[in-house]
Amino acid sequence: MNQFDPRFIWDVFRDEEVTTTLAVPAMLNVMLATYRPELHRPLALRWIMSGAGPVPPSLIEAYAGLGLEVHQVYGLTESAGQACVISPDVAMSHIGSTGKAFFHTDVRIVDEHGVDREPGVPGEVLVRGRHIMAGYWNRPAATAETIIDGWLHTGDLAVQDSDGFVYIHDRIKDMIISGGENVYPAEIEDVLLSHPGISDVAVVAMPSARWGESPLAVVVRADPELDEAAVLAHSIGRLAGFKRPKRAVFVDAIPRTAAGKALKRVLREQFALDAPE
């Protein structure tokens, strides 16, 4: 087999009686499109752990419809593993949350001045614990920027609710500022992935003479007849006007890292387009 065939994964789950597994969001999305109840039931699979990026709530709900729970975890290479984890008993009552701080770990959500945010207000995730890295190899300046007073500055945006559950929004560097409003690509991607004609998507900023930046949807078609107008129309009524993508372009595949994260820097450079407004 020269290329990965996601249908094969479901056969493995069935034949080997797999009970739990780990899959990044991009894998979950591809697997969902190939699941066939008549071929793969009954499964011993109970739940799937996912990380490496925000898991769209629509994806979690789609798997719940198959009787499979998706539990989101959060961590970084710099944190040497998990920083937040959600327990199975609350995963489906807090869809979209990555849970609470892992044991022996402290987590804060702060503003640009390092002041703790109120519940529900987005800010940067800070992590502290004896398991975080000592520093970057031979990069003291980068270490000093990342670890301040023992706190690892992750560069990730999140909110924390009043019960302490953390919800990851996006990378700070991927956030789009359109007309002075903060726009989180992950929210737009979640909406667009609910379109049956879209198999994968990444949203990035493109220059706009009017708004400074506007959202651009980079789409992988599941339906070869899908056009730009249909993509843009799908967000109407589902997203506020300033959050809706202003353009859509089509690619054969979203470039991703080995961990499944979209290479948005590559997409921004490839599609440095100006918005039509």
Sequence and secondary structure as in RCSB ss.txt:
>XXXX:A:sequence
MNQFDPRFIWDVFRDEEVTTTLAVPAMLNVMLATYRPELHRPLALRWIMSGAGPVPPSLIEAYAGLGLEVHQVYG
LTESAGQACVISPDVAMSHIGSTGKAFFHTDVRIVDEHGVDREPGVPGEVLVRGRHIMAGYWNRPAATAETIIDG
WLHTGDLAVQDSDGFVYIHDRIKDMIISGGENVYPAEIEDVLLSHPGISDVAVVAMPSARWGESPLAVVVRADPE
LDEAAVLAHSIGRLAGFKRPKRAVFVDAIPRTAAGKALKRVLREQFALDAPE
>XXXX:A:secstr
  S  HHHHHHHHHHTT  EEE  HHHHHHHHHH  HHHH S    EEEE SS   HHHHHHHHHTT EEEE EE
ETTTTEEEEE  HHHHTTSTT  BEE TT EEEEE TTS B  TT  EEEEEESTTS S  TT HHHHHHHEETT
EEEEEEEEEE TTS EEEEEEGGG EEETTEEE HHHHHHHHTTSTTEEEEEEEEEEETTTEEEEEEEEEESSTT
  HHHHHHHTBTTB GGGS SEEEE SS  B TTS B HHHHHHHT      
